[in-house]
């Protein structure tokens, strides 16, 4: 059924109910209730909980309408007109702890719940039943604040519906955190997982250890610039109380035993080597971790956790436990003695010992430990809850052994990933309960959450990463599985955007709007460009002269053949406006195109640039190593010979390379060009290095170009010297390094 909304007393069209997440049951009726300046809010019983929720609603009404509605207590049996009645009925446990009933007719709106949190969530549904302008942050005139007549009965599928925000890599302002708590509550999420410590920053004030924020909260880059920040204990208490009033539980994460370099920079004696250390400026996994053989480590952590528990009254405390290299423990006399004295098998069991000891301490304080699924290694602490991120195996292992689990796999729940990897539809297909569990084991799946890691996402980028994907996650975790359909959900998302506009959300796109697929035909020695829209209803336009495509540019209809050096750009348009960023691909037509390179070392099959012609197909790579346009050589040098078929004049030799040190990809140390007329005797004509810092955090491309005054040859040899292993300062120190190249150009 549909419900009519009205403006200025006139119907403005039919609008489908667009509540997100979708309620359990909705029975739509005829008519509507209108909020006016005479409307009153009644509360039953009249206590602090109902009054707080009523005041929350009153402030929302006042902000957008200017109406100063009154709040007063009443009995559930009394009848009034023009009221919004908030009722907590603790005699109806069938409503469930977070469930509610919402009834609307022309005389009144009744919101009933078993617990205050259910009543608060009922208010969030009520907000979404009002016109979208209700979420504006200033008074809106010319709108009738109508709520369609209906009956809703609703409760969540899972008790854990969360968001993890990483404030270790990038610091987020306190008001920004509170804003996200509001956005979570609006979509009936109930957990804010606050990632507060990392190698790159310690963000929480600990009174007993002031150097954690004096030193650990700040990182200094090569150019001398300093970045950081932290939350005082007053800040923390303010955020926790703000969240409590919105029925959001704040779960702090204090990383251990790994991801601890910021703490070790502050107190190096907690490490296996005594340092010294600097707060990390690189992303990745680092070998220096807390020393598991030193009692001072556990005394320190118990002191820290004691202060943390005083700030966060919730049951759960997250200790990370992920990505802990064992190198330092293997070489540490104290750690090896701990392994021996405790009768442990190896360093994996030492990690289990570490986690179990912390879990025992938390349990003595009536708290419960959560850790990422690595805490399963070496044996799981008795009362631990597993957060499964490396797929679903961690959740399965936890549930089958009688432990609770929270699911947030990289495949569906990592919102730092681009929409080209995890788009709105994919998030909506997420199923938190792994297959194969018994009904008893399924009860151990508490729910799920999405994770917003911030290596490449400072505060100003968070909205576009989280939204609209959070809408899909909210519905997956709240709404009944059997009732969900992406085809039904997607139109509701479109109607939800004006509400997000009113809330000031700078949302991103639902999927990559433009998909460009360049392919190479070796027989014709030509590239073909195919373009697809990432979602329905988009118009595609393109240019081949390097200009940005606009509404007046050519409309894409059929694949294009590339016959000359070209910069191809394509963009999607929606409602006569550009939708998302344009996509660019560069094509270079030269005399080596279509020549099969002879390689001294094979490229890695995972990074093949389209196959054996990947270095001579004329298609240039982007700064994304996953774009399918780069050939990767792991530890080996790139050494390729191009046979031009005959001796020819050569005016230019060039090749392109990528550096992305966070993915172990480095620019070559040097690039050499040699030429031969017979394919056996080569003369090195040119060799060059580069001045780009190997510590550069950005993904960068570099062209190595040689332009001789006069040169002839048939065979061109290109050698790019791989750094071979990651440097000592790199998180992958000693690991295999990559050289990535996209094209060898001969003109």
Residue pairs with C-beta under 8 A, 6 or more apart in sequence:
1 28
2 14
2 15
2 16
2 17
2 28
3 14
3 15
3 16
3 17
3 28
3 32
3 148
3 149
3 150
4 11
4 12
4 13
4 14
4 15
4 32
4 148
5 11
5 12
5 13
5 15
5 131
5 146
5 148
6 12
6 32
6 144
6 146
7 131
7 142
7 143
7 144
8 142
8 144
9 144
15 495
16 491
16 492
16 495
17 26
17 28
17 129
17 148
17 150
18 128
18 491
18 492
18 495
18 496
19 26
19 125
19 128
19 129
19 492
20 128
20 187
20 471
20 474
20 475
20 489
20 492
20 493
20 496
21 187
21 188
21 471
21 474
21 475
21 477
21 478
21 479
22 475
22 478
22 479
22 483
22 484
22 489
22 492
23 125
23 152
23 153
23 154
23 479
24 152
24 153
24 154
24 155
24 479
24 480
24 483
25 152
25 153
25 154
26 150
26 151
26 152
27 150
27 151
27 152
28 148
28 149
28 150
29 104
29 105
29 148
29 149
29 150
29 151
30 149
31 105
31 106
31 148
31 149
32 104
32 106
32 146
32 147
32 148
32 149
33 104
33 105
33 106
33 107
33 108
33 109
33 146
33 147
33 149
34 144
34 145
34 146
34 147
35 61
35 65
35 67
35 69
35 84
35 130
35 145
35 146
35 147
36 67
36 82
36 145
37 65
37 67
37 68
37 69
38 82
39 61
39 67
39 69
39 82
39 83
39 84
40 69
40 70
40 71
40 72
40 80
40 82
40 83
40 84
41 54
41 57
41 58
41 69
41 70
41 71
41 72
41 83
41 84
41 85
41 86
42 71
42 72
42 73
42 74
42 78
42 80
42 83
42 84
42 85
42 86
43 50
43 51
43 53
43 54
43 71
43 72
43 73
43 74
43 85
43 86
43 87
44 50
44 73
44 74
44 75
44 76
44 85
44 86
44 87
44 88
45 73
45 88
46 72
46 73
46 74
49 88
49 116
49 119
50 86
50 88
50 116
50 119
51 71
52 245
53 86
53 116
53 119
53 120
53 123
54 71
54 86
55 71
56 120
56 123
56 245
57 84
57 86
57 123
57 126
58 69
58 71
60 127
60 134
61 67
61 69
61 145
62 68
62 69
63 136
63 137
63 138
63 139
64 133
64 134
64 135
64 136
64 138
64 139
64 140
65 139
65 140
65 145
66 139
69 84
74 80
74 85
76 87
76 89
80 108
81 107
81 108
82 107
82 108
83 108
83 109
84 108
84 109
84 111
84 126
85 108
85 109
85 110
85 111
86 111
86 119
86 122
86 123
87 110
87 111
87 112
87 113
87 119
88 112
88 113
88 114
88 115
88 116
88 119
89 95
89 112
89 113
89 114
90 114
90 115
92 112
92 114
93 114
94 114
95 101
95 112
95 113
95 114
95 118
95 155
96 114
96 118
96 155
96 156
97 114
97 115
97 117
97 118
97 159
98 115
98 117
98 118
98 121
98 155
98 156
98 159
98 188
98 190
99 113
99 114
99 118
99 153
99 154
99 155
99 156
100 111
100 112
100 113
100 118
100 119
100 121
100 122
100 125
100 152
100 153
100 154
100 155
101 110
101 111
101 112
101 113
101 122
101 151
101 152
101 153
101 154
102 109
102 110
102 111
102 112
102 122
102 125
102 126
102 150
102 151
102 152
102 154
103 109
103 110
103 112
103 150
103 151
103 152
104 110
104 129
104 147
104 148
104 149
104 150
104 151
105 149
106 149
109 126
109 147
111 119
111 122
111 123
111 126
112 119
112 122
113 119
113 121
113 122
116 247
117 190
117 247
118 155
120 185
120 246
120 247
121 154
121 188
121 247
122 154
124 185
124 186
124 187
124 188
125 152
125 154
126 147
127 134
127 135
127 186
128 496
128 499
129 147
129 148
129 150
130 145
130 146
130 147
131 143
131 144
131 145
131 146
132 495
132 498
132 499
132 501
132 502
133 140
133 143
133 498
133 502
134 145
134 499
134 502
135 499
135 500
135 501
135 502
135 503
136 502
137 502
137 504
156 188
156 477
156 478
157 447
157 477
157 478
157 479
157 480
157 481
158 432
158 445
158 446
158 447
158 448
158 477
158 478
159 190
159 446
159 447
160 190
160 191
160 406
160 446
160 447
160 448
160 449
160 477
161 188
161 189
161 190
161 191
161 447
161 448
161 449
161 474
161 477
161 478
162 189
162 190
162 191
162 192
162 193
162 251
162 406
162 447
162 448
162 449
162 450
163 180
163 184
163 189
163 191
163 192
163 193
163 449
163 450
163 451
163 452
163 466
163 470
164 193
164 194
164 195
164 253
164 408
164 449
164 450
164 451
164 452
165 172
165 177
165 180
165 192
165 193
165 194
165 195
165 452
165 454
165 462
166 195
166 198
166 451
166 452
166 453
166 454
167 177
167 194
167 195
167 196
167 201
167 203
167 454
168 195
168 196
168 197
168 198
168 199
168 200
168 201
168 202
168 203
168 255
168 259
168 262
168 454
169 198
169 200
169 201
169 283
169 453
169 454
169 455
170 454
170 457
170 458
170 459
171 201
171 203
171 227
171 228
171 229
171 230
171 459
172 459
172 462
173 459
174 231
174 235
174 238
174 239
176 459
176 462
177 192
177 194
177 239
178 239
178 242
180 192
180 462
181 192
181 239
181 242
181 243
181 246
181 248
182 246
182 503
183 470
183 503
183 505
184 190
184 192
184 246
184 248
185 246
185 247
185 248
186 503
187 470
187 471
187 474
188 474
188 478
189 248
189 470
189 474
189 477
190 247
190 248
190 249
191 248
191 249
191 251
191 449
192 243
192 248
192 249
192 250
192 251
193 251
193 253
193 318
193 449
193 451
194 250
194 251
194 252
194 253
195 253
195 255
195 318
196 202
196 203
196 204
196 231
196 252
196 253
196 254
197 203
197 204
197 253
197 254
197 255
197 259
197 260
197 262
197 263
198 255
198 259
198 262
199 259
199 260
199 261
199 262
199 279
199 280
199 286
200 219
200 261
200 262
200 279
200 280
200 281
200 283
201 216
201 217
201 218
201 219
201 228
201 229
201 230
201 262
201 279
202 212
202 213
202 216
202 217
202 230
202 262
202 263
202 266
203 213
203 217
203 229
203 230
203 231
204 212
204 213
204 230
204 231
204 236
204 252
204 254
204 308
204 311
205 212
205 213
205 230
205 231
205 232
205 233
205 236
206 212
206 213
206 303
206 304
206 307
206 308
207 233
207 307
208 303
208 304
208 307
209 266
209 267
209 300
209 303
209 304
211 266
211 267
212 262
212 263
212 266
212 267
212 304
213 230
214 266
215 265
215 266
215 279
216 262
216 263
216 265
216 266
216 279
217 228
217 229
217 230
217 262
218 226
218 227
218 228
218 279
219 226
219 227
219 228
219 262
219 278
219 279
219 280
219 281
220 226
220 278
220 279
220 281
221 227
221 281
222 281
222 693
222 695
228 279
231 239
233 307
233 311
236 311
236 312
237 311
239 250
240 250
240 311
240 312
240 313
243 249
243 250
249 314
249 316
250 312
250 314
251 312
251 314
251 316
251 317
251 318
251 370
252 308
252 311
252 312
252 317
252 318
253 318
253 319
253 320
254 304
254 305
254 308
254 317
254 318
254 319
254 320
255 319
255 320
256 290
256 301
256 319
256 320
256 321
256 354
256 358
257 289
257 290
257 292
257 321
257 324
257 351
257 354
258 285
258 286
258 289
258 290
258 320
258 321
258 322
258 323
258 324
258 325
259 285
259 286
259 320
259 322
259 323
259 324
260 270
260 288
260 289
260 290
261 277
261 279
261 280
261 286
261 288
262 279
262 280
263 270
263 290
264 270
264 271
264 275
264 277
264 288
264 290
265 275
265 276
265 277
265 278
265 279
267 300
268 274
268 275
268 276
268 277
269 275
269 296
270 290
270 291
270 294
270 296
270 297
270 300
271 277
271 288
271 289
271 290
271 291
271 328
272 288
272 289
272 291
272 293
272 328
272 329
272 331
272 332
272 334
272 335
273 288
273 328
273 332
275 288
277 288
280 286
281 695
281 697
282 661
282 662
282 695
282 697
282 729
282 730
282 731
283 455
283 662
283 697
283 731
284 662
284 730
284 731
284 732
285 323
285 325
285 731
285 732
286 325
286 731
287 325
287 327
287 328
287 731
287 733
288 328
289 324
289 325
289 328
289 329
290 297
290 301
290 354
291 297
291 328
291 329
291 332
291 334
291 335
292 329
292 335
292 338
292 350
292 351
292 353
292 354
293 329
293 332
293 333
293 334
293 335
293 336
293 337
293 338
294 334
298 357
298 358
301 358
302 361
305 317
305 358
305 361
305 362
306 365
308 317
309 317
309 362
309 365
309 367
315 366
315 367
315 368
316 367
316 368
316 369
316 370
316 385
317 362
317 367
317 368
317 369
317 370
318 369
318 370
318 371
318 387
319 355
319 358
319 369
319 370
319 371
320 371
320 372
321 351
321 355
321 371
321 372
321 374
321 375
322 371
322 372
322 373
322 374
322 389
323 374
324 351
324 374
326 347
326 348
326 350
326 351
328 335
329 335
329 336
329 347
329 350
330 336
330 347
335 347
335 350
338 344
338 350
338 353
339 345
339 346
339 347
339 349
339 350
342 350
342 353
344 350
344 352
344 353
344 378
345 378
346 378
348 377
348 378
349 378
349 379
350 378
351 374
351 375
351 377
351 378
352 375
352 377
352 378
352 379
352 380
352 381
353 378
355 369
355 371
355 375
355 381
355 384
356 379
356 381
356 382
358 369
358 381
359 369
359 381
359 382
359 383
359 384
360 381
362 368
362 369
363 369
363 383
368 383
368 384
368 385
369 381
369 383
369 384
369 385
370 384
370 385
370 386
370 387
370 406
371 384
371 385
371 386
371 387
372 386
372 387
372 389
372 394
373 386
373 387
373 388
373 389
373 390
373 393
373 394
373 395
373 397
373 398
375 381
375 384
375 386
376 386
376 394
376 397
376 398
380 386
380 398
380 401
380 403
384 403
385 398
385 403
385 404
385 405
385 406
385 446
386 394
386 395
386 397
386 398
386 403
386 404
386 405
386 406
387 394
387 405
387 406
387 407
387 408
388 394
388 395
388 396
388 398
388 405
388 406
388 407
388 408
388 409
389 408
389 409
389 410
389 413
389 414
389 451
390 409
390 410
391 409
391 410
391 411
392 407
392 409
392 434
394 405
395 405
395 406
395 407
395 434
395 445
396 434
396 436
396 437
398 404
398 405
398 444
399 405
399 434
399 437
399 441
399 442
399 444
399 445
400 437
400 441
402 444
403 444
404 444
404 445
404 446
405 444
405 445
405 446
406 446
406 447
406 448
406 449
407 413
407 432
407 434
407 445
407 447
407 448
408 414
408 448
408 449
408 450
408 451
410 417
411 422
411 426
412 422
412 426
412 427
412 429
412 430
413 427
413 430
413 448
413 449
413 450
413 451
413 473
414 422
414 450
414 451
414 453
415 422
415 450
415 451
415 452
415 465
415 466
415 469
415 470
416 451
416 452
416 453
416 454
416 455
416 456
416 457
416 465
418 512
419 469
419 508
419 509
419 510
419 511
419 512
419 534
420 511
420 512
422 469
423 469
423 510
423 511
423 512
423 534
424 468
424 469
424 471
424 472
424 490
424 493
424 510
424 511
425 472
425 486
425 510
425 511
427 450
427 469
427 472
427 473
427 476
428 472
428 475
428 476
428 484
428 486
428 489
429 486
430 448
430 472
430 473
430 476
431 476
431 481
432 445
432 447
432 448
432 476
432 477
433 442
433 445
434 445
437 445
447 477
448 473
448 476
448 477
449 473
449 477
450 466
450 469
450 470
450 473
452 462
452 465
452 466
454 462
455 662
457 465
463 505
463 506
463 507
463 508
464 506
464 507
464 508
465 508
467 500
467 505
467 507
467 508
468 493
468 496
468 497
468 500
468 507
468 508
468 510
471 493
471 496
472 489
475 484
475 489
476 484
493 510
497 507
500 507
508 580
509 534
509 579
509 580
510 534
510 535
511 534
511 535
512 534
512 580
513 533
513 534
513 535
513 538
513 571
513 572
513 579
513 580
513 581
514 531
514 532
514 533
514 534
514 540
514 570
514 571
514 572
514 580
514 582
514 583
515 531
515 532
515 533
515 534
515 583
516 529
516 530
516 531
516 568
516 570
516 583
516 585
517 529
517 530
517 531
517 532
518 527
518 528
518 529
518 530
518 562
518 585
518 587
518 619
518 629
519 527
519 528
519 530
519 610
520 526
520 527
520 528
520 594
520 610
520 613
520 617
520 618
520 619
521 527
521 528
522 594
522 613
525 593
525 594
526 561
526 562
526 563
527 561
527 562
527 587
527 617
527 618
527 619
528 559
528 560
528 561
528 562
529 559
529 560
529 561
529 562
529 568
529 585
530 559
531 540
531 542
531 556
531 559
531 570
533 540
533 572
534 572
537 574
538 572
538 573
538 574
538 579
539 555
539 572
539 573
539 574
540 555
540 556
540 570
540 571
540 572
540 573
541 549
541 550
541 551
541 553
541 554
541 555
541 556
541 570
541 571
541 573
542 549
542 553
542 554
542 556
542 560
542 568
542 569
542 570
542 571
543 549
543 553
543 554
543 568
543 569
544 560
544 566
544 567
544 568
545 567
546 567
546 569
547 553
547 569
548 569
548 571
548 582
549 569
549 570
549 571
549 582
550 571
550 578
551 573
551 576
553 571
556 570
560 568
562 568
562 587
562 589
562 618
563 589
564 589
565 587
565 588
565 589
565 590
566 586
566 587
566 589
567 584
567 585
567 586
567 587
568 584
568 585
568 586
568 587
569 582
569 583
569 584
570 582
570 583
571 578
571 579
571 580
571 581
571 582
571 583
572 578
572 579
572 580
573 579
584 622
585 619
585 620
585 622
586 619
586 620
587 618
587 619
587 620
588 618
588 620
588 743
588 745
589 618
590 618
590 745
590 746
590 747
591 644
591 648
591 746
591 747
592 616
592 642
592 644
592 716
592 744
592 745
592 746
593 616
593 617
593 618
594 613
594 616
594 617
595 616
595 642
595 643
595 644
595 645
596 612
596 613
596 616
597 612
597 615
597 616
597 640
597 641
597 642
597 744
598 640
598 641
598 642
598 643
599 638
599 639
599 640
600 637
600 639
600 640
601 633
601 636
601 637
601 638
601 639
603 609
603 614
603 631
603 632
603 633
604 632
604 633
604 634
604 738
606 632
607 625
607 630
607 631
607 632
607 738
607 740
608 614
608 631
609 615
609 617
609 619
609 621
609 628
609 629
609 630
609 631
609 742
610 617
610 619
610 628
610 629
614 629
614 631
614 742
615 631
615 640
615 741
615 742
615 743
615 744
616 642
616 743
616 744
617 743
618 743
619 629
619 742
619 743
620 629
620 656
620 742
620 743
621 627
621 629
621 630
621 656
621 658
621 701
621 740
621 742
621 743
622 629
623 658
623 660
623 699
623 700
623 701
624 699
625 632
625 658
625 660
625 663
625 665
625 699
625 740
629 742
630 658
630 740
630 741
630 742
631 638
631 740
631 741
631 742
632 665
632 738
632 739
632 740
633 722
633 738
633 739
633 740
633 741
634 736
634 737
634 738
635 722
635 724
635 725
635 736
635 737
635 738
636 722
636 739
637 668
637 719
637 720
637 721
637 722
637 739
638 668
638 718
638 719
638 720
638 722
638 739
638 741
639 717
639 718
639 719
639 720
640 717
640 718
640 744
641 679
641 715
641 716
641 717
642 715
642 716
642 717
642 718
642 744
642 746
643 679
643 714
643 715
644 713
644 714
644 715
644 716
644 746
645 714
646 714
647 677
647 712
647 713
647 714
648 712
648 713
648 714
649 711
649 712
650 675
650 708
650 711
650 712
650 713
650 716
650 746
650 747
651 707
651 708
651 711
651 747
652 705
652 706
652 707
652 745
652 746
652 747
653 673
653 686
653 705
653 706
653 716
653 718
653 744
653 745
653 746
653 747
654 703
654 704
654 705
654 706
654 744
654 745
654 747
655 671
655 703
655 704
655 718
655 720
655 741
655 743
655 744
655 745
656 701
656 702
656 703
656 704
656 741
656 742
656 743
657 667
657 668
657 671
657 701
657 702
657 703
657 704
657 720
657 739
657 740
657 741
657 742
658 665
658 667
658 699
658 700
658 701
658 740
658 741
658 742
659 665
659 666
659 667
659 692
659 694
659 696
659 699
659 700
659 701
659 702
660 699
660 740
661 694
661 695
661 696
661 697
661 730
662 697
663 738
664 726
664 730
664 732
664 735
664 736
664 737
664 738
665 737
665 738
665 739
665 740
666 694
666 722
666 723
666 726
666 737
666 738
666 739
667 690
667 692
667 694
667 700
667 702
667 739
668 704
668 720
668 721
668 722
668 723
668 739
669 689
669 721
669 722
669 723
670 687
670 688
670 689
670 720
670 721
671 687
671 688
671 704
671 718
671 719
671 720
671 721
672 684
672 686
672 687
672 717
672 718
672 719
672 720
672 721
673 684
673 685
673 686
673 687
673 706
673 716
673 717
673 718
674 682
674 683
674 684
674 685
674 716
674 717
674 719
675 682
675 683
675 685
675 711
675 713
675 715
675 716
675 717
676 682
676 683
676 713
676 714
676 715
676 717
677 712
677 713
677 714
677 715
678 714
678 715
679 714
679 715
682 715
682 717
685 706
685 708
685 711
686 706
686 708
688 704
688 706
690 702
690 704
692 700
692 702
694 723
694 727
695 729
704 720
716 744
716 746
718 744
720 739
720 741
722 737
722 738
722 739
723 737
723 739
724 736
724 737
725 733
725 734
725 735
725 736
725 737
726 732
726 733
726 734
726 735
726 736
726 737
727 733
728 734
